[in-house]
Amino acid sequence: MSAPQPSVSSLRLSNRTGRALTLVVEPWATEYPFPHSATVDVVERSGSAEEAIEVELEADRVTVYARTAGTMSVFQNGVELLP
């Protein structure tokens, strides 16, 4: 019996607010600058696809909540961003 394949999910976010925001990845509280007119891809690798990725929009930030036991990376123009 083979091991289950990890789930990979991606989410594309665009900042069309007219101002810079902060992108926060939880549960690690990792923050990334999210400039006006920028588009980022959030890619999660997880052992399970059963839980949804949750996104919360606030006045000055966008928070993305990783699923249980997942790892999450943020890319802009194909380049991985470092916190």
Buried (B, 14 or more C-beta within 10 A) or exposed (E): EEEEEEBEBEBEBEBEBEEEBEBBBEEEEBEBEBEEEBEBBBBBBBBEBEBEBEEEEEEEEBBBBBBEEBEBBBBBEEEEBEE
